[in-house]
Structure formats: structure tokens, C-alpha cells
Amino acid sequence: MNHDSTNVSRVNWVLGGMALGALTMFLLDPDKGNRRRALARDKMYSAAVRTRKRVDAKSRDLANRAKGLRAEASHLMPERDEDS
């Protein structure tokens, strides 16, 4: 590992630590911290609900497409006699 990549790694750690400290200070602020935490919680909940709805819609769409493909394939295939 060369000297430049070590310096970049240290700078990344320092910047990451500063960002984490700023976020902690922002959320634990005694005046507006409760509101900020509630807002962040509400946004995360909303994002989770939207994601769940999108996944449900996509899974229903895929299931319906698969049923359609199966119906088309069964329509194209000749029926077999079980007696023969």
C-alpha cells in the first residue's frame, strides 16, 4: 500500500467521523431533536410502506404475466388423450 492511499483512507475516516458526529448532534439536539427524530421515523416508515406496495404490485404483475404465458402455452399445445 502506498503512502497516498493511506492518507486518503485516513481522510475518509476523519470525514466520516465528522459526519457521524454532526448527525448525532443534529438528532440529539435538546430543542428540536424530538421533532427531527419523529420526522426521520415517519419518513422511514413511509419509505418502507411505499417499498412494500411496489414489491406487492410487481409480484402480482409477475404472477399475472406467468399465468398469461401459461395460458398461451397451453392454448398452443395440442391436448393429449389420457386413454391412448
LOLUM-445520 format. One record per residue: z, x, y of N, C-alpha, C in turn; residue in one letter; residue number from 1. Coordinates in nm, 2 decimals. Last residue first. Layout:
residues N
+--------+--------+--------+--------+--------+--------+--------+--------+--------+------+-----+
|   n_zz |   n_xx |   n_yy |  ca_zz |  ca_xx |  ca_yy |   c_zz |   c_xx |   c_yy | rest |  nr |
+--------+--------+--------+--------+--------+--------+--------+--------+--------+------+-----+
|      Z |      X |      Y |      Z |      X |      Y |      Z |      X |      Y |    A | NUM |
...
+--------+--------+--------+--------+--------+--------+--------+--------+--------+------+-----+
***
This chain:
residues 84
+--------+--------+--------+--------+--------+--------+--------+--------+--------+------+-----+
|   n_zz |   n_xx |   n_yy |  ca_zz |  ca_xx |  ca_yy |   c_zz |   c_xx |   c_yy | rest |  nr |
+--------+--------+--------+--------+--------+--------+--------+--------+--------+------+-----+
|  -2.46 |  -5.51 |  -4.30 |  -2.56 |  -5.42 |  -4.36 |  -2.50 |  -5.29 |  -4.42 |    S |  84 |
|  -2.26 |  -5.64 |  -4.17 |  -2.29 |  -5.67 |  -4.30 |  -2.38 |  -5.58 |  -4.37 |    D |  83 |
|  -2.25 |  -5.56 |  -3.91 |  -2.14 |  -5.51 |  -3.99 |  -2.17 |  -5.54 |  -4.14 |    E |  82 |
|  -2.52 |  -5.45 |  -3.71 |  -2.47 |  -5.55 |  -3.80 |  -2.36 |  -5.49 |  -3.89 |    D |  81 |
|  -2.50 |  -5.35 |  -3.38 |  -2.51 |  -5.31 |  -3.52 |  -2.46 |  -5.43 |  -3.60 |    R |  80 |
|  -2.71 |  -5.38 |  -3.09 |  -2.59 |  -5.42 |  -3.17 |  -2.61 |  -5.39 |  -3.31 |    E |  79 |
|  -2.84 |  -5.11 |  -2.90 |  -2.86 |  -5.22 |  -2.99 |  -2.73 |  -5.26 |  -3.07 |    P |  78 |
|  -2.73 |  -5.04 |  -2.57 |  -2.73 |  -5.00 |  -2.71 |  -2.76 |  -5.12 |  -2.80 |    M |  77 |
|  -2.72 |  -5.15 |  -2.32 |  -2.84 |  -5.07 |  -2.36 |  -2.85 |  -5.04 |  -2.51 |    L |  76 |
|  -2.47 |  -5.27 |  -2.31 |  -2.59 |  -5.35 |  -2.30 |  -2.72 |  -5.28 |  -2.34 |    H |  75 |
|  -2.31 |  -5.05 |  -2.33 |  -2.31 |  -5.14 |  -2.44 |  -2.43 |  -5.24 |  -2.43 |    S |  74 |
|  -2.37 |  -4.93 |  -2.08 |  -2.40 |  -4.86 |  -2.20 |  -2.40 |  -4.96 |  -2.32 |    A |  73 |
|  -2.27 |  -5.13 |  -1.91 |  -2.41 |  -5.09 |  -1.90 |  -2.45 |  -5.02 |  -2.03 |    E |  72 |
|  -2.00 |  -5.13 |  -1.98 |  -2.07 |  -5.25 |  -1.99 |  -2.22 |  -5.22 |  -1.99 |    A |  71 |
|  -1.93 |  -4.86 |  -1.91 |  -1.92 |  -4.91 |  -2.05 |  -2.00 |  -5.03 |  -2.07 |    R |  70 |
|  -1.97 |  -4.87 |  -1.64 |  -2.05 |  -4.78 |  -1.72 |  -2.05 |  -4.82 |  -1.86 |    L |  69 |
|  -1.77 |  -5.06 |  -1.57 |  -1.91 |  -5.09 |  -1.54 |  -2.00 |  -5.00 |  -1.63 |    G |  68 |
|  -1.54 |  -4.92 |  -1.64 |  -1.57 |  -5.05 |  -1.71 |  -1.72 |  -5.08 |  -1.69 |    K |  67 |
|  -1.56 |  -4.71 |  -1.46 |  -1.57 |  -4.68 |  -1.60 |  -1.60 |  -4.81 |  -1.68 |    A |  66 |
|  -1.53 |  -4.85 |  -1.22 |  -1.66 |  -4.78 |  -1.25 |  -1.67 |  -4.75 |  -1.40 |    R |  65 |
|  -1.27 |  -4.93 |  -1.25 |  -1.37 |  -5.03 |  -1.25 |  -1.51 |  -4.97 |  -1.27 |    N |  64 |
|  -1.14 |  -4.69 |  -1.25 |  -1.13 |  -4.77 |  -1.37 |  -1.24 |  -4.88 |  -1.37 |    A |  63 |
|  -1.20 |  -4.59 |  -0.99 |  -1.24 |  -4.52 |  -1.11 |  -1.24 |  -4.61 |  -1.24 |    L |  62 |
|  -1.06 |  -4.79 |  -0.84 |  -1.21 |  -4.77 |  -0.83 |  -1.26 |  -4.70 |  -0.95 |    D |  61 |
|  -0.80 |  -4.75 |  -0.92 |  -0.86 |  -4.88 |  -0.95 |  -1.01 |  -4.86 |  -0.95 |    R |  60 |
|  -0.77 |  -4.49 |  -0.82 |  -0.76 |  -4.51 |  -0.96 |  -0.82 |  -4.64 |  -1.00 |    S |  59 |
|  -0.80 |  -4.54 |  -0.54 |  -0.90 |  -4.45 |  -0.61 |  -0.89 |  -4.47 |  -0.76 |    K |  58 |
|  -0.58 |  -4.70 |  -0.49 |  -0.72 |  -4.76 |  -0.47 |  -0.82 |  -4.67 |  -0.55 |    A |  57 |
|  -0.37 |  -4.52 |  -0.56 |  -0.39 |  -4.65 |  -0.63 |  -0.53 |  -4.71 |  -0.62 |    D |  56 |
|  -0.42 |  -4.33 |  -0.36 |  -0.43 |  -4.29 |  -0.51 |  -0.45 |  -4.42 |  -0.59 |    V |  55 |
|  -0.37 |  -4.48 |  -0.13 |  -0.50 |  -4.42 |  -0.16 |  -0.52 |  -4.38 |  -0.30 |    R |  54 |
|  -0.10 |  -4.55 |  -0.17 |  -0.20 |  -4.65 |  -0.16 |  -0.34 |  -4.60 |  -0.19 |    K |  53 |
|   0.02 |  -4.29 |  -0.16 |   0.03 |  -4.38 |  -0.28 |  -0.08 |  -4.49 |  -0.28 |    R |  52 |
|  -0.04 |  -4.22 |   0.10 |  -0.10 |  -4.14 |  -0.01 |  -0.09 |  -4.22 |  -0.14 |    T |  51 |
|   0.10 |  -4.41 |   0.24 |  -0.04 |  -4.41 |   0.26 |  -0.11 |  -4.33 |   0.14 |    R |  50 |
|   0.36 |  -4.34 |   0.16 |   0.31 |  -4.47 |   0.13 |   0.16 |  -4.47 |   0.14 |    V |  49 |
|   0.38 |  -4.08 |   0.26 |   0.39 |  -4.10 |   0.12 |   0.33 |  -4.23 |   0.08 |    A |  48 |
|   0.36 |  -4.13 |   0.53 |   0.26 |  -4.05 |   0.47 |   0.26 |  -4.07 |   0.32 |    A |  47 |
|   0.60 |  -4.27 |   0.57 |   0.47 |  -4.34 |   0.60 |   0.36 |  -4.26 |   0.53 |    S |  46 |
|   0.78 |  -4.07 |   0.51 |   0.78 |  -4.19 |   0.43 |   0.64 |  -4.26 |   0.45 |    Y |  45 |
|   0.73 |  -3.90 |   0.72 |   0.71 |  -3.85 |   0.58 |   0.70 |  -3.97 |   0.49 |    M |  44 |
|   0.79 |  -4.06 |   0.94 |   0.66 |  -4.01 |   0.93 |   0.63 |  -3.96 |   0.78 |    K |  43 |
|   1.07 |  -4.09 |   0.90 |   0.98 |  -4.21 |   0.90 |   0.83 |  -4.17 |   0.88 |    D |  42 |
|   1.16 |  -3.83 |   0.92 |   1.18 |  -3.90 |   0.79 |   1.08 |  -4.02 |   0.79 |    R |  41 |
|   1.10 |  -3.78 |   1.19 |   1.03 |  -3.70 |   1.08 |   1.04 |  -3.77 |   0.95 |    A |  40 |
|   1.27 |  -3.97 |   1.31 |   1.12 |  -3.98 |   1.33 |   1.05 |  -3.90 |   1.22 |    L |  39 |
|   1.51 |  -3.87 |   1.23 |   1.47 |  -4.01 |   1.19 |   1.32 |  -4.02 |   1.20 |    A |  38 |
|   1.51 |  -3.62 |   1.36 |   1.52 |  -3.63 |   1.21 |   1.47 |  -3.76 |   1.16 |    R |  37 |
|   1.50 |  -3.71 |   1.63 |   1.39 |  -3.63 |   1.57 |   1.39 |  -3.63 |   1.42 |    R |  36 |
|   1.74 |  -3.85 |   1.65 |   1.62 |  -3.92 |   1.67 |   1.50 |  -3.84 |   1.61 |    R |  35 |
|   1.92 |  -3.64 |   1.60 |   1.92 |  -3.76 |   1.51 |   1.79 |  -3.83 |   1.53 |    N |  34 |
|   1.87 |  -3.46 |   1.82 |   1.84 |  -3.42 |   1.68 |   1.83 |  -3.54 |   1.58 |    G |  33 |
|   1.93 |  -3.48 |   2.08 |   1.82 |  -3.56 |   2.03 |   1.78 |  -3.53 |   1.88 |    K |  32 |
|   2.18 |  -3.34 |   2.10 |   2.14 |  -3.45 |   2.19 |   2.04 |  -3.54 |   2.12 |    D |  31 |
|   2.21 |  -3.13 |   1.92 |   2.31 |  -3.23 |   1.92 |   2.27 |  -3.36 |   2.01 |    P |  30 |
|   1.95 |  -3.02 |   1.71 |   1.99 |  -3.04 |   1.85 |   2.09 |  -3.15 |   1.86 |    D |  29 |
|   1.84 |  -2.98 |   1.47 |   1.98 |  -2.99 |   1.47 |   2.04 |  -2.99 |   1.62 |    L |  28 |
|   1.56 |  -2.95 |   1.51 |   1.61 |  -3.07 |   1.44 |   1.76 |  -3.08 |   1.45 |    L |  27 |
|   1.55 |  -2.72 |   1.67 |   1.49 |  -2.84 |   1.72 |   1.54 |  -2.96 |   1.65 |    F |  26 |
|   1.67 |  -2.53 |   1.51 |   1.73 |  -2.56 |   1.64 |   1.68 |  -2.69 |   1.69 |    M |  25 |
|   1.48 |  -2.53 |   1.30 |   1.62 |  -2.56 |   1.27 |   1.69 |  -2.60 |   1.40 |    T |  24 |
|   1.25 |  -2.44 |   1.44 |   1.25 |  -2.57 |   1.38 |   1.39 |  -2.62 |   1.35 |    L |  23 |
|   1.34 |  -2.18 |   1.51 |   1.31 |  -2.28 |   1.61 |   1.31 |  -2.42 |   1.56 |    A |  22 |
|   1.37 |  -2.07 |   1.25 |   1.49 |  -2.08 |   1.34 |   1.46 |  -2.18 |   1.45 |    G |  21 |
|   1.11 |  -2.07 |   1.17 |   1.21 |  -2.15 |   1.09 |   1.33 |  -2.17 |   1.18 |    L |  20 |
|   1.00 |  -1.90 |   1.35 |   0.95 |  -2.04 |   1.35 |   1.05 |  -2.12 |   1.27 |    A |  19 |
|   1.13 |  -1.66 |   1.29 |   1.15 |  -1.72 |   1.42 |   1.10 |  -1.87 |   1.42 |    M |  18 |
|   1.04 |  -1.62 |   1.03 |   1.18 |  -1.64 |   1.06 |   1.21 |  -1.70 |   1.19 |    G |  17 |
|   0.77 |  -1.58 |   1.08 |   0.81 |  -1.69 |   1.00 |   0.96 |  -1.72 |   1.02 |    G |  16 |
|   0.78 |  -1.34 |   1.23 |   0.73 |  -1.47 |   1.29 |   0.77 |  -1.59 |   1.22 |    L |  15 |
|   0.89 |  -1.17 |   1.03 |   0.96 |  -1.19 |   1.16 |   0.91 |  -1.32 |   1.23 |    V |  14 |
|   0.68 |  -1.18 |   0.84 |   0.82 |  -1.22 |   0.81 |   0.90 |  -1.26 |   0.93 |    W |  13 |
|   0.47 |  -1.08 |   0.99 |   0.46 |  -1.21 |   0.93 |   0.60 |  -1.27 |   0.90 |    N |  12 |
|   0.57 |  -0.82 |   1.03 |   0.54 |  -0.91 |   1.15 |   0.53 |  -1.05 |   1.10 |    V |  11 |
|   0.57 |  -0.72 |   0.77 |   0.69 |  -0.74 |   0.85 |   0.68 |  -0.83 |   0.97 |    R |  10 |
|   0.29 |  -0.73 |   0.72 |   0.38 |  -0.81 |   0.64 |   0.52 |  -0.83 |   0.71 |    S |   9 |
|   0.20 |  -0.54 |   0.91 |   0.15 |  -0.68 |   0.91 |   0.25 |  -0.77 |   0.84 |    V |   8 |
|   0.32 |  -0.31 |   0.80 |   0.36 |  -0.36 |   0.94 |   0.32 |  -0.51 |   0.96 |    N |   7 |
|   0.19 |  -0.29 |   0.56 |   0.33 |  -0.31 |   0.56 |   0.38 |  -0.36 |   0.70 |    T |   6 |
|  -0.07 |  -0.25 |   0.64 |  -0.04 |  -0.38 |   0.57 |   0.11 |  -0.40 |   0.56 |    S |   5 |
|  -0.05 |   0.01 |   0.75 |  -0.09 |  -0.11 |   0.84 |  -0.05 |  -0.24 |   0.77 |    D |   4 |
|   0.01 |   0.18 |   0.54 |   0.11 |   0.16 |   0.65 |   0.08 |   0.03 |   0.73 |    H |   3 |
|  -0.09 |   0.06 |   0.22 |  -0.10 |   0.15 |   0.33 |   0.00 |   0.10 |   0.44 |    N |   2 |
|   0.00 |   0.08 |  -0.12 |   0.00 |   0.00 |   0.00 |   0.00 |   0.09 |   0.12 |    M |   1 |
+--------+--------+--------+--------+--------+--------+--------+--------+--------+------+-----+
***
